Amino acid sequence: MAAARTPYLLGHTEIAALYDVKRQTSQLWRTEGTLPEPDLLASGNPYWLLATVLRLDGHSGRVATSDRLRAYRERQPDGYEVDDKSRLPVILGIKEVAVVCHVDEQTISRWRNRKTIAEPDLSLSGSPLWLLETVLNDAARRGRDVRAEDVERVRAGGHAPQKPRGRKTTHPSSPPNKPLPLSQTFQPGEEAEAAQFVSQALAEGLSVVIRPKR
């Protein structure tokens, strides 16, 4: 089967290689607005069209040399140019594939380890990416159920709902502060009453100071 054609996209690692800078520099460009908003978000990771990234070329000392540009294209031999993000095909990360296949992300990772899911169409900045059609064809071939509403949700840019990490702990409300008992004076012969008073105070977590009366 021929490899699917995929648009030229770059994550921070690819942008850094194209401009011969550190990955952190590309991330800084995004933070300071030098890089515009991503053309694609998949599994929360940002990606930009090659056309978007090349707009930085020649500004503020940034140079994408022909050698580095050729090396980038050679790593994606079936790539093609897209100049507008509205023309991008539907591209999924692990989170979105999990939505389509109606499983959790850990299951997708297990399928990848066992090679029981199609190989990613792209790997950018260390993250796998699939075309939606690749995932749907693979699910049909393996007899996996795919729900139309989940597919449409992903087509519309929806993602897997965030699951709470662990069970939410409910802390019991603190009881209102109880007023401290008034100090007591005991006379000779009232040892039983004194002992009861001290025992009750200690049971309530209070400390007791005993002073002889002179």
Backbone bond lengths (Angstrom), bond angles and torsions (degrees), N, CA, C in turn:
res aa  C-N    CA-C-N  psi(-1)  N-CA   C-N-CA  omega(-1)  CA-C   N-CA-C  phi
1 M - - - 1.462 - - 1.530 109.37 -
2 A 1.338 116.64 131.70 1.458 120.55 -179.90 1.518 110.09 -67.41
3 A 1.334 114.75 145.47 1.456 119.56 178.76 1.526 109.77 -66.24
4 A 1.323 115.31 141.61 1.459 119.50 178.88 1.525 109.69 -69.77
5 R 1.307 116.16 143.04 1.449 120.16 177.41 1.528 109.00 -79.83
6 T 1.308 116.38 138.76 1.463 121.80 -176.67 1.528 109.20 -130.50
7 P 1.320 116.71 146.84 1.471 119.79 -179.33 1.520 111.25 -71.41
8 Y 1.331 114.73 153.37 1.456 119.54 175.99 1.529 108.87 -70.87
9 L 1.328 114.98 114.63 1.458 122.93 178.63 1.519 108.84 -131.04
10 L 1.324 116.12 154.62 1.459 120.99 178.94 1.521 109.80 -136.52
11 G 1.324 114.93 138.63 1.453 121.53 167.02 1.518 108.45 -98.91
12 H 1.316 116.34 -171.19 1.469 119.20 -176.79 1.526 111.98 -62.37
13 T 1.333 117.95 -36.56 1.468 120.08 -179.68 1.522 110.81 -63.37
14 E 1.333 117.03 -43.91 1.462 121.29 -178.38 1.533 111.51 -70.04
15 I 1.329 116.59 -36.86 1.469 119.69 177.16 1.526 109.82 -64.47
16 A 1.320 116.11 -43.07 1.471 119.91 179.50 1.528 110.91 -61.36
17 A 1.337 117.10 -40.76 1.467 120.37 179.11 1.526 110.95 -67.03
18 L 1.333 117.09 -38.97 1.453 120.69 -177.78 1.523 111.69 -65.12
19 Y 1.333 116.74 -36.12 1.460 120.57 -178.03 1.526 113.08 -103.57
20 D 1.335 115.55 5.06 1.467 120.90 176.86 1.528 111.90 56.54
21 V 1.339 114.24 50.56 1.458 121.00 176.47 1.524 107.97 -130.36
22 K 1.309 116.73 176.22 1.455 120.81 176.96 1.530 110.21 -78.26
23 R 1.319 115.47 154.44 1.464 120.10 178.07 1.524 110.64 -57.33
24 Q 1.330 116.32 -38.39 1.460 120.08 -179.98 1.526 111.49 -61.11
25 T 1.339 116.56 -29.80 1.458 119.99 178.42 1.515 110.44 -67.58
26 S 1.345 116.23 -42.43 1.466 119.30 176.66 1.525 110.81 -61.91
27 Q 1.317 116.46 -40.38 1.464 119.82 178.03 1.522 110.96 -63.96
28 L 1.331 116.21 -38.06 1.469 120.21 177.02 1.521 110.51 -64.54
29 W 1.319 117.36 -39.52 1.469 120.13 178.20 1.522 110.76 -58.18
30 R 1.320 115.83 -38.94 1.465 117.77 178.08 1.527 110.35 -67.59
31 T 1.326 116.68 -43.96 1.464 120.93 -177.70 1.528 111.49 -60.25
32 E 1.338 115.69 -42.41 1.462 119.01 -176.13 1.527 112.82 -86.56
33 G 1.337 117.87 -2.26 1.452 121.07 176.03 1.510 115.30 92.42
34 T 1.347 117.57 2.01 1.462 119.40 175.75 1.524 110.23 -63.40
35 L 1.325 116.06 -43.56 1.453 121.24 169.72 1.517 108.42 -86.18
36 P 1.318 118.62 130.84 1.467 119.74 178.24 1.521 110.90 -72.36
37 E 1.315 115.97 -178.43 1.454 120.17 176.29 1.524 109.71 -57.59
38 P 1.338 117.59 144.99 1.474 120.01 -177.16 1.529 111.63 -58.61
39 D 1.337 114.93 147.24 1.466 120.33 174.35 1.524 111.05 -78.85
40 L 1.333 116.42 -19.19 1.466 120.92 -179.22 1.521 108.63 -148.94
41 L 1.324 115.69 138.08 1.460 122.05 169.23 1.517 107.22 -120.16
42 A 1.330 116.44 125.73 1.457 121.16 177.64 1.517 107.95 -135.09
43 S 1.319 116.22 123.73 1.470 121.94 -174.65 1.522 111.13 54.37
44 G 1.322 115.70 32.48 1.461 120.53 178.20 1.514 114.17 81.55
45 N 1.330 118.75 -2.97 1.467 122.03 -178.59 1.526 110.27 -94.95
46 P 1.355 117.19 140.20 1.467 120.44 -176.58 1.530 112.15 -90.39
47 Y 1.332 114.87 143.42 1.464 121.27 175.95 1.523 108.55 -140.49
48 W 1.344 114.68 149.55 1.456 121.01 -178.23 1.519 110.26 -125.87
49 L 1.334 116.24 146.80 1.450 121.49 172.19 1.525 109.82 -64.54
50 L 1.325 115.78 148.59 1.460 119.34 176.65 1.521 110.54 -57.83
51 A 1.327 116.81 -39.72 1.465 119.67 179.32 1.526 111.59 -60.20
52 T 1.339 116.77 -37.31 1.470 120.69 178.19 1.517 110.65 -66.23
53 V 1.322 116.48 -45.15 1.465 121.38 -176.65 1.524 111.08 -66.83
54 L 1.332 117.38 -36.09 1.463 120.15 -177.88 1.522 112.35 -70.60
55 R 1.320 118.50 -12.69 1.467 120.26 175.89 1.530 111.55 -67.66
56 L 1.337 116.35 -17.46 1.462 120.48 177.86 1.523 111.39 -81.03
57 D 1.319 117.42 -16.62 1.459 121.99 -174.81 1.526 110.65 -63.18
58 G 1.344 115.34 130.96 1.460 120.59 176.95 1.508 114.44 87.30
59 H 1.331 117.49 2.39 1.469 120.62 -179.90 1.536 109.51 -112.88
60 S 1.326 115.76 135.13 1.473 122.71 176.26 1.524 111.92 52.43
61 G 1.322 116.24 39.49 1.454 120.86 175.64 1.518 114.70 79.54
62 R 1.324 118.20 5.28 1.463 120.34 179.39 1.526 109.40 -84.49
63 V 1.341 115.64 126.37 1.456 120.86 -178.07 1.523 109.64 -133.80
64 A 1.328 115.81 122.20 1.470 121.14 172.43 1.521 106.66 -98.77
65 T 1.320 117.30 96.88 1.463 120.32 -175.27 1.523 110.49 -66.95
66 S 1.323 115.77 158.69 1.463 120.46 179.85 1.529 110.96 -62.66
67 D 1.330 117.23 -33.97 1.467 119.77 179.12 1.519 111.05 -66.12
68 R 1.333 117.14 -44.58 1.463 119.48 -179.44 1.527 110.69 -68.94
69 L 1.327 116.61 -36.20 1.464 119.63 178.23 1.531 110.41 -66.49
70 R 1.319 116.90 -41.16 1.459 120.12 177.99 1.529 110.83 -64.86
71 A 1.344 117.05 -40.23 1.465 120.54 178.60 1.523 110.93 -62.93
72 Y 1.339 116.26 -38.60 1.468 119.26 177.23 1.531 110.84 -62.45
73 R 1.317 116.96 -47.69 1.470 120.36 -177.84 1.534 111.20 -64.80
74 E 1.317 116.75 -34.68 1.470 119.76 -179.26 1.520 112.08 -66.64
75 R 1.331 116.76 -26.55 1.468 119.36 177.73 1.525 111.26 -74.80
76 Q 1.306 117.20 -11.31 1.462 121.67 178.94 1.536 107.62 -133.22
77 P 1.334 116.52 71.54 1.473 120.20 -171.26 1.527 114.10 -62.29
78 D 1.336 117.45 -24.29 1.463 120.26 179.53 1.530 111.81 -99.24
79 G 1.322 116.72 16.86 1.457 120.01 -178.34 1.524 112.37 -76.10
80 Y 1.318 114.77 162.04 1.462 119.72 177.31 1.523 108.90 -146.99
81 E 1.317 115.42 158.08 1.462 121.72 -175.21 1.533 110.95 -80.63
82 V 1.332 114.80 136.33 1.466 122.22 170.25 1.522 106.12 -129.84
83 D 1.325 116.38 127.75 1.474 118.41 -176.74 1.516 113.23 -104.44
84 D 1.347 117.40 -0.64 1.462 120.90 -179.61 1.522 108.06 -143.67
85 K 1.334 116.22 127.58 1.467 119.04 -175.89 1.520 112.99 -62.84
86 S 1.337 117.29 -20.73 1.471 119.19 178.55 1.524 111.28 -67.22
87 R 1.328 116.97 -15.89 1.460 121.40 -179.57 1.521 112.21 -97.85
88 L 1.315 116.71 5.16 1.464 119.82 178.23 1.526 110.46 -70.40
89 P 1.326 117.75 142.25 1.467 119.18 169.82 1.523 109.30 -71.20
90 V 1.325 117.03 170.44 1.466 120.47 178.12 1.527 107.75 -76.84
91 I 1.320 115.48 119.61 1.469 122.22 -176.93 1.520 108.21 -119.94
92 L 1.324 116.00 133.86 1.455 121.78 -172.38 1.522 111.77 -118.73
93 G 1.334 114.60 142.72 1.452 120.94 165.91 1.522 108.79 -97.01
94 I 1.319 115.94 -172.86 1.470 120.01 -176.85 1.525 111.21 -59.33
95 K 1.337 117.57 -40.32 1.466 119.54 -178.82 1.520 111.58 -61.11
96 E 1.322 116.32 -43.81 1.456 119.68 -177.64 1.529 111.76 -71.92
97 V 1.337 116.78 -35.86 1.472 119.62 175.75 1.526 109.73 -61.94
98 A 1.330 116.28 -38.74 1.464 119.85 177.79 1.522 111.24 -61.59
99 V 1.335 116.92 -37.52 1.466 120.24 177.51 1.521 110.12 -63.73
100 V 1.326 116.30 -48.66 1.468 120.79 -177.89 1.527 111.16 -60.59
101 C 1.329 116.16 -42.45 1.471 120.34 -176.80 1.524 112.48 -86.80
102 H 1.318 116.49 -1.28 1.466 122.10 176.86 1.534 111.88 57.17
103 V 1.335 115.15 45.45 1.461 122.32 176.46 1.528 107.27 -135.89
104 D 1.336 116.34 178.82 1.462 118.39 177.02 1.527 110.05 -92.11
105 E 1.323 115.27 170.06 1.461 120.47 -176.16 1.525 111.96 -64.90
106 Q 1.344 117.27 -32.86 1.455 119.83 179.06 1.527 111.07 -62.99
107 T 1.326 116.38 -34.48 1.462 119.51 178.26 1.526 110.54 -65.81
108 I 1.320 117.17 -41.26 1.464 120.06 177.84 1.526 109.81 -61.44
109 S 1.316 117.27 -41.29 1.465 120.51 178.57 1.524 110.78 -63.20
110 R 1.339 117.18 -40.06 1.468 119.75 177.78 1.525 110.75 -65.36
111 W 1.319 116.52 -41.57 1.471 119.30 178.14 1.526 110.50 -60.58
112 R 1.308 116.83 -39.46 1.467 119.44 178.47 1.514 111.00 -64.46
113 N 1.330 116.72 -43.68 1.465 120.02 -179.81 1.524 111.55 -63.17
114 R 1.336 116.15 -35.16 1.469 121.07 -178.93 1.520 112.33 -90.57
115 K 1.339 116.27 0.24 1.463 121.98 -179.04 1.527 111.48 57.52
116 T 1.338 115.34 40.80 1.461 120.29 177.64 1.528 110.68 -111.79
117 I 1.316 115.49 29.58 1.459 123.08 171.81 1.521 106.09 -147.98
118 A 1.314 116.49 153.40 1.462 120.44 -178.47 1.526 111.20 -56.77
119 E 1.315 115.48 145.12 1.458 120.00 174.63 1.533 109.30 -62.56
120 P 1.330 117.94 145.38 1.470 119.52 178.24 1.529 111.23 -58.79
121 D 1.311 115.53 146.90 1.458 120.30 175.48 1.519 111.76 -76.14
122 L 1.333 115.36 -24.84 1.462 121.62 -179.90 1.520 108.98 -143.92
123 S 1.313 114.83 153.35 1.462 120.32 168.22 1.517 106.62 -133.72
124 L 1.325 116.20 111.69 1.457 121.22 -176.57 1.515 110.14 -123.19
125 S 1.319 115.82 131.04 1.468 121.50 179.57 1.525 111.18 51.30
126 G 1.331 115.79 35.62 1.465 120.76 176.03 1.509 115.00 83.09
127 S 1.325 118.99 3.88 1.460 121.47 -177.73 1.531 110.36 -115.60
128 P 1.353 117.00 138.85 1.464 119.99 179.79 1.517 111.67 -80.81
129 L 1.334 115.74 145.80 1.458 121.99 178.62 1.525 108.66 -136.08
130 W 1.326 115.33 141.23 1.465 121.44 178.94 1.526 109.62 -125.19
131 L 1.314 116.37 146.46 1.446 120.53 164.58 1.518 108.26 -72.24
132 L 1.331 116.77 143.62 1.457 119.64 179.79 1.524 111.28 -56.42
133 E 1.326 117.26 -41.67 1.466 120.09 -178.36 1.524 111.18 -62.81
134 T 1.333 117.37 -33.43 1.468 120.48 177.05 1.522 110.41 -62.26
135 V 1.325 116.28 -44.48 1.468 120.88 -178.75 1.525 110.76 -66.93
136 L 1.328 117.00 -42.77 1.462 120.27 -179.11 1.529 111.32 -65.69
137 N 1.323 117.09 -43.16 1.468 120.18 178.73 1.521 111.34 -64.03
138 D 1.331 115.94 -39.55 1.460 119.89 179.97 1.529 110.75 -66.59
139 A 1.333 116.92 -41.72 1.467 120.45 179.28 1.527 110.26 -63.36
140 A 1.328 117.24 -41.29 1.467 120.29 179.41 1.523 110.54 -64.44
141 R 1.309 116.81 -40.39 1.469 120.32 -178.69 1.524 111.56 -66.22
142 R 1.331 116.32 -32.76 1.464 120.24 -177.52 1.524 112.41 -95.24
143 G 1.317 117.44 0.68 1.455 120.55 178.28 1.514 113.90 72.50
144 R 1.335 117.20 28.26 1.462 120.69 178.57 1.522 110.22 -88.92
145 D 1.318 114.91 140.23 1.460 119.83 -179.91 1.524 110.10 -72.94
146 V 1.297 115.70 135.14 1.466 122.75 175.01 1.514 107.18 -130.12
147 R 1.332 116.06 127.34 1.460 119.76 -178.05 1.521 110.30 -93.76
148 A 1.322 114.81 133.08 1.468 120.18 -176.26 1.525 111.68 -57.96
149 E 1.343 116.69 -37.79 1.468 118.58 -177.44 1.528 111.54 -66.99
150 D 1.339 116.87 -32.56 1.458 119.68 177.56 1.527 110.88 -70.07
151 V 1.329 115.85 -39.47 1.464 119.91 178.12 1.525 109.92 -62.89
152 E 1.325 116.53 -44.42 1.456 119.67 -179.21 1.517 111.25 -66.07
153 R 1.327 116.37 -35.01 1.471 119.62 178.35 1.529 110.50 -63.52
154 V 1.331 116.20 -40.82 1.461 119.99 178.44 1.524 110.63 -69.53
155 R 1.315 117.24 -40.27 1.475 119.95 177.42 1.529 110.77 -58.19
156 A 1.330 115.40 -34.68 1.465 120.28 -178.53 1.524 112.46 -84.41
157 G 1.334 116.28 2.90 1.459 119.35 178.34 1.500 114.38 93.84
158 G 1.341 117.97 10.80 1.458 120.76 178.88 1.519 111.47 -77.30
159 H 1.326 114.77 158.39 1.462 121.21 -178.67 1.514 109.94 -130.04
160 A 1.317 114.35 172.14 1.458 119.45 177.91 1.521 109.87 -64.03
161 P 1.333 117.66 138.54 1.464 119.04 175.92 1.513 110.17 -63.08
162 Q 1.318 115.87 140.59 1.454 120.25 179.11 1.521 110.44 -73.49
163 K 1.309 115.27 123.52 1.454 119.51 179.54 1.531 109.52 -87.44
164 P 1.324 118.05 141.01 1.460 119.00 178.10 1.510 110.52 -64.30
165 R 1.299 116.56 141.39 1.463 121.51 179.12 1.517 109.00 -85.66
166 G 1.326 115.99 102.35 1.456 119.64 -178.88 1.507 111.26 79.87
167 R 1.291 115.50 170.90 1.458 120.73 -179.28 1.514 109.92 -80.87
168 K 1.311 114.09 136.76 1.460 118.94 179.23 1.517 110.21 -67.26
169 T 1.296 114.51 128.25 1.458 119.90 -178.37 1.518 109.76 -87.45
170 T 1.303 115.43 127.33 1.456 120.82 177.14 1.516 108.62 -100.66
171 H 1.302 114.97 117.51 1.457 119.55 -179.08 1.523 108.88 -90.07
172 P 1.313 117.06 128.28 1.458 118.44 178.58 1.515 110.08 -64.54
173 S 1.303 114.70 142.86 1.459 118.58 179.23 1.518 109.71 -68.43
174 S 1.314 114.61 142.75 1.464 119.52 -178.57 1.518 109.75 -71.40
175 P 1.304 116.81 137.58 1.456 118.97 178.40 1.512 110.20 -67.13
176 P 1.309 117.33 151.26 1.465 119.24 179.35 1.524 110.25 -62.01
177 N 1.322 114.57 146.66 1.459 119.58 179.84 1.531 110.81 -61.59
178 K 1.319 115.03 127.51 1.453 120.28 179.07 1.518 109.10 -88.56
179 P 1.325 119.04 134.18 1.469 119.48 -179.56 1.528 110.88 -62.15
180 L 1.336 114.63 143.18 1.458 119.67 179.77 1.530 109.79 -67.42
181 P 1.323 115.67 145.69 1.474 117.77 177.70 1.527 110.54 -68.40
182 L 1.313 115.81 149.57 1.468 120.44 177.25 1.516 110.10 -69.43
183 S 1.321 114.43 149.22 1.470 117.92 176.90 1.538 109.53 -63.38
184 Q 1.328 115.57 150.15 1.459 121.78 -176.82 1.521 109.74 -125.01
185 T 1.296 114.20 147.43 1.469 120.92 173.85 1.515 107.94 -118.11
186 F 1.335 115.67 127.57 1.459 121.44 -178.02 1.530 109.33 -114.99
187 Q 1.319 114.49 139.07 1.447 122.27 -179.73 1.531 109.59 -94.75
188 P 1.322 116.37 161.36 1.466 118.35 173.47 1.522 110.54 -53.18
189 G 1.320 114.99 136.78 1.455 120.33 -177.50 1.517 113.14 94.71
190 E 1.366 117.70 -5.73 1.462 120.98 178.85 1.533 111.47 -108.91
191 E 1.367 113.73 32.19 1.460 118.53 -177.64 1.528 111.86 -60.71
192 A 1.323 119.10 -37.86 1.466 121.93 -178.57 1.529 110.59 -63.94
193 E 1.374 115.04 -43.19 1.454 118.51 179.10 1.525 110.96 -65.32
194 A 1.341 116.98 -38.95 1.463 121.12 179.20 1.528 110.56 -64.01
195 A 1.337 116.15 -43.38 1.468 120.04 -179.80 1.524 110.72 -63.65
196 Q 1.327 117.23 -39.84 1.464 120.70 179.55 1.523 110.76 -64.93
197 F 1.338 116.10 -40.67 1.469 120.56 179.70 1.533 110.33 -62.81
198 V 1.323 116.88 -46.25 1.471 121.31 -179.10 1.523 110.30 -64.29
199 S 1.339 117.07 -43.77 1.460 120.69 -179.19 1.528 111.61 -61.10
200 Q 1.323 115.71 -41.41 1.464 119.63 -179.04 1.526 111.03 -66.89
201 A 1.359 115.72 -40.60 1.462 119.54 179.65 1.529 110.76 -64.07
202 L 1.334 116.91 -43.27 1.452 120.32 -179.97 1.529 111.25 -66.16
203 A 1.323 117.06 -36.72 1.470 121.06 179.58 1.526 111.49 -64.40
204 E 1.325 116.77 -27.06 1.463 121.54 179.29 1.523 111.87 -89.44
205 G 1.345 117.18 7.93 1.463 121.93 178.06 1.512 114.20 80.32
206 L 1.307 118.13 15.62 1.447 122.25 180.00 1.525 110.42 -91.88
207 S 1.270 115.37 158.26 1.469 120.11 172.82 1.533 107.76 -100.18
208 V 1.298 114.86 154.05 1.479 120.84 -175.28 1.533 108.32 -125.40
209 V 1.285 114.93 130.99 1.471 121.05 173.95 1.515 108.00 -112.75
210 I 1.328 116.82 125.11 1.465 121.84 -178.95 1.527 108.23 -108.77
211 R 1.329 115.80 121.40 1.444 120.43 179.11 1.518 108.88 -120.91
212 P 1.328 117.91 129.50 1.456 119.78 175.74 1.519 110.70 -69.75
213 K 1.299 117.68 140.77 1.454 121.41 179.73 1.515 108.95 -90.51
214 R 1.323 115.66 130.15 1.465 119.77 -177.36 1.517 109.53 -105.63
